[in-house]
Amino acid sequence: MSAPDDSGQAPAAARLTVHRTATWDEQSRQILCSVDGKHVGQLLFGQTLTREIPPGSHTLKANNTLVWKTVPFEAGPGDHVHFTVWNEAMGGWWARLLFIFVGAAALKLGVTTGPPQSRP
């Protein structure tokens, strides 16, 4: 629970929404999300998750079990913070070899602030 402010009331909670709805997403492999070291959910293509978080400094960590990204962010009282995450296939002959011999696609993980609009 948050500490009361000068008015004696706890500051309004903030919200975090992570979108996995970008049209350029490769659409395979889940993306796992945590905030401040606590798992908040996993996203398959087309899904969005929203969680209430306390105001202050936070760290979003996202991974697709192959690649990890860490993004620090600030959330003020009553703020609604948005991130877009996506998987993107890596090209090249070595990526094809990896798929042939290991059976896993070489994927990059993308994270950007805001809801999906146009390709960053």
C-alpha positions in Angstrom: 0.0 0.0 0.0 1.2 3.5 -0.8 2.1 6.0 1.9 -0.5 8.8 2.4 0.3 12.2 0.8 -0.1 15.6 2.6 -3.9 15.3 2.3 -3.9 12.1 4.3 -5.0 10.0 1.2 -2.9 7.4 -0.5 -1.8 8.6 -4.0 -3.9 7.3 -6.9 -2.5 4.1 -8.5 -1.1 4.1 -12.0 -1.9 1.6 -14.7 0.5 -0.2 -17.0 -0.7 -1.7 -20.3 1.5 -3.9 -22.5 0.2 -4.4 -26.1 1.1 -7.3 -28.4 -1.1 -6.2 -31.3 1.4 -4.6 -33.7 0.7 -5.6 -37.3 4.5 -6.2 -37.9 4.7 -8.8 -35.1 6.0 -12.2 -36.3 3.1 -13.8 -34.3 4.9 -16.8 -32.8 6.4 -17.5 -29.4 5.0 -15.9 -26.2 6.4 -12.8 -24.6 6.7 -13.0 -20.8 6.5 -9.7 -18.9 7.5 -8.7 -15.4 7.5 -5.4 -13.5 10.1 -4.8 -10.8 11.0 -8.5 -10.8 7.4 -9.8 -10.4 5.8 -11.7 -13.2 2.7 -9.9 -14.5 1.7 -12.1 -17.4 2.5 -13.5 -20.8 1.3 -12.3 -24.2 0.5 -14.2 -27.3 -0.1 -12.2 -30.5 -3.3 -10.2 -30.4 -3.3 -9.9 -26.6 -3.0 -6.9 -24.2 -2.5 -6.9 -20.5 -3.2 -4.2 -18.0 -2.1 -4.1 -14.4 -2.4 -1.5 -11.6 1.0 -0.4 -10.3 2.0 2.1 -7.5 3.3 5.5 -8.7 7.0 5.8 -8.9 10.0 4.3 -10.8 9.6 0.9 -12.3 11.4 -1.6 -14.6 9.6 -3.6 -17.3 11.3 -6.7 -18.3 10.1 -8.6 -21.4 11.5 -11.8 -22.9 10.6 -14.3 -25.6 12.7 -17.0 -23.9 15.5 -16.2 -26.4 16.0 -12.5 -26.0 15.5 -10.3 -22.9 14.8 -6.5 -22.8 14.8 -4.2 -19.8 13.1 -0.8 -19.9 13.0 1.6 -16.9 10.0 3.9 -16.7 8.2 6.4 -14.4 4.5 6.3 -13.5 2.9 9.2 -11.8 -0.3 9.0 -9.7 -3.2 8.3 -12.1 -0.9 7.8 -15.1 -1.6 5.2 -17.7 1.7 4.0 -19.2 1.7 2.0 -22.5 4.3 -0.3 -24.1 4.2 -2.3 -27.3 6.1 -5.5 -27.5 6.6 -7.7 -30.6 8.7 -10.6 -32.0 10.5 -10.1 -35.3 12.1 -12.8 -37.4 15.8 -12.3 -38.1 16.9 -12.8 -41.7 20.1 -14.2 -43.1 21.5 -17.6 -43.9 22.6 -18.3 -40.3 19.0 -17.8 -39.1 17.8 -20.4 -41.6 20.5 -22.8 -40.4 19.5 -22.3 -36.8 15.9 -23.2 -37.7 17.0 -26.3 -39.7 19.4 -27.7 -37.1 17.8 -26.5 -33.8 14.2 -26.1 -34.8 14.0 -22.6 -33.3 13.5 -19.5 -35.3 15.9 -16.6 -34.7 13.7 -13.9 -33.2 14.4 -10.3 -32.2 12.3 -8.9 -29.4 11.1 -5.3 -29.8 9.8 -3.0 -27.0 8.7 0.6 -27.5 6.7 3.1 -25.4 3.1 3.8 -26.4 0.3 1.7 -28.0 1.0 0.3 -31.5 0.6 2.9 -34.2 3.2 2.7 -36.9 6.4 0.7 -37.1 9.1 2.3 -34.9 
